[in-house]
Amino acid sequence: MIRLALIWGCVAAAALGCGDDDGGPAVPAADTVRSRIAALAPVANIGHRGTGNTRAGHPFPENSLSSFAAAMADGADGIELDVELTSDGRLVVMHDDTLDRTTDCSGCVSEFTLEEVIACRHLDGDGNPTEELVPTLAETYAALPPTAMVNVEMKVYGARCVTETTGPEDLARAAADEVRMLGVTARTFFSSFDRVAAATLKQENPDLYSALLYTVPSVEQVSFAIDAGLDAIHPLFVIPVEDVEMALAAGLQVNTWTVNQEADMIALIDRGATAIITDEPGLLDSILASRR
């Protein structure tokens, strides 16, 4: 309970430095985010779940505070993370539908309260429990530098774990509400593979930045993002140059994932991508250092 009180004290008073909205002129947050990404040209460097998936030989669990800190230390401009809804309608930083792969707990995240989920410990790459607990969104923002960009990916549960209160609309509304409460809309960009979640967030919050995630490239994906009034597409790095050009011409930003090889990073920079989401922010930083 002490931990939860600390988290929500941050929401109420920004005492932990998690707020960055300054109360100045009402510039839509989406415009500010777009400008921040553009200012990081040739591309913004975004650490995927921090420094990538939980894996053997890697010291940092995915979506952990240590992984986020490591990404920033490696030269990232911000981090990508995943959020899901708990049984009591709260947001927690977690990628999978279940707790099994990445923590010492088991079961659908949607079956647990926030307090129960954040008591679970992250596993290391060999499956051993670490001392790191699952973070909340508030804790994550509080731990990051105040200038760090944050890509909040909204993870919608599959059929096994979804409930009547954890669908795409519920998730989109909870994500928008919490980011507003934290006062960090001007450095947050949302994304989702779920079209309903991405579109709901934008339709109900036109001032916030929302993007469509997808794996298989097609003109139809770009067209959906345009028609839904989204701010960007987040395609897998194999996106063809024609799709990039179509998106950019329509005013969308193109933030690609998950790009871990030097040749692919260089190709996407040359192709006009606006951000690269990567497990290797240090490698991307070294490439960018020679271009800026």
ABEGO torsion letter per residue (X at the ends): XAAAAAAAAAAAAGAAGABABAGBBBBBAAAAAAAAAAAAOABBBBBBGEAEBBBBGBABBBGBAAAAAAAAAAGBAEBBBBBBBBAAGBBBBBABABAAAABABBEBAAABBAAAAAABBBBBAAGBBBABBBBBAAAAAAABBAABBBBBBBBBBBAAABBAAABAAAAAAAAAAAAAAAGAAAABBBBBABAAAAAAAAAABAABBBBBBBABBBAAAAAAAAAAGBABBBBBAABBAAAAAAAAAAGBBBBBOBBABAAAAAAAAAAGBABBBBABAAAAAAAAAAAX
